[in-house]
Amino acid sequence: NQDEGRVAILNSNLAVETLFSQSGSDAGELNDPGPLAASINNTLYVGDVKNRQVSIFNHQGLFLYTIGKREVVTVYLSNIDFILMSGGNRA
C-alpha cells in the first residue's frame, strides 16, 4: 500500500491538510504508525509500533527526532484535550 507508514493532518472539515512520512525504518519514516499525541505547542508524537520507537514531528509534518530503541525516555504531556488512538477512538 502506498500510504503505509504515512500520517495525515486533517482540518476541521476532516479534509487532508498535510500528508507526511513514508514506510520504512530510516529517520522520519514509520513502520506501522500507531498511537499519536500532540503537545500544547503542536509537536506530534507518533508511536512507531514495528520500529519500537516514537518519532517526533512539528505541526507541518517536518521530522524532528526519534526517541526509543536504544534509550529510555520519559515524556510528560500536559493540557491534552484528547488523544487519537488507533481505530479513531478518542480518549
N, C-alpha and C positions, 0 to 999 in steps of 0.2 A: 504494500500500500504506500503510495507516495506521500501521504500525510502522516505516516507513522513517525513518532518522535517529535511532532510539532505541537505547538501551543498557540491558541488563538486568544486574542484580546477582543472582547465584544463591546459594542456601545450599548446605550440604554434601550435601543430597539432590537438588541440581540444580533445585529449585523457585525460581521468580522471587520474590525478596525486594523488589526495587525496580526500577522501570522509569522511566527518565528521558530527557530531551531530546526533541526532535522534529526533523523535517526542515526545513531552512532555512539561511539564511546570517546571521541575527542572532546576537547574543551568546547563548551557551548552546545554540544549535541546531547540528545536524550535517547535512552533506550527503555521504552515503556514508562513515559511520564505518568505520575500518579498524583499523590496529594499536592495541593497548591495552596499557598498562603501569600497574602500581600501585607506589607508593613504599612504603617501610617505615612511613610514617605514614598509609598508606591513602589517599593522594591518587591520583586516577585521571587518567591522561594518555591522551586519546583522539585518535588521528590522524583528521583530517577530510580525506579524500582530495580531494574536489571543491572544498572551500573553501581547500585548501592551507594548513592550519594545524593546531595542536594545541590542543584545548580541555581545560581542567583543571577537574575536579570533585572535591568531597570524597567521603568514603566513603558518603554518603547520596544522592549524585547531585546535590547543590547546585552549580550553576555558580559557579566562582571567577574564572577569567580565561582569556584566549586568548593564545597566542604564535604568531608566524608572519606570513605575508602581507607585512607591511612591515618586519619586523625579523628579525634573525638572532639566535637564542638557543641556547645550548648548555645542555642539561640533563644532569647527571650523576646516574645512579641507582646505588645500591649495595645490596647484600644482597637481590638479587632472587631469589626462589625459582623463578619461571617467568614467562614472558611468553606470553599467549594471543594467537595470531596469527590472522589471517583464515582461516576454514575450520576453526577449532578445534584447530589443531596447537599443541602445547606445545614451547617451545624452551628 
